[in-house]
Amino acid sequence: MVAGAKNATVNGNAGQGAAQVFVKPLSGWGYMTQVGKLTAPDGKAGDGFGGAVSIAGNTIVVGACPQSGLCNGPGQSVCLSETNQWLEEDRKIQSPAHRL
């Protein structure tokens, strides 16, 4: 499971954001364990990384949008995959004029 934490403070950067990865133990979700915290290596305060998240198998996509509340700056999505560690596979930057 992946949970977005778009308001998380990372290395003193308020609102840089993160995505937290959890696994379900045999005893159930009530005993879940956090196994990773994904952050953007080039992140800045207010990036909102983790504003949208999705997971399929060993691939996670994390969306980021500046936290002005309007997303009037360029947003981005980061695709990560995991074998023994989470590695960035691809990054897309989208201008506000091209949002869906």
Secondary structure, 3 states (H helix, E strand, C coil): CEEEECCCCECCECCCEEEEEEECCCCCHHHCEEEEEECCCCCCCCCCECCEEEEECCEEEEEECCCCCCCCCCEEEEEEEECCCEEEEEEEEECHHHCC
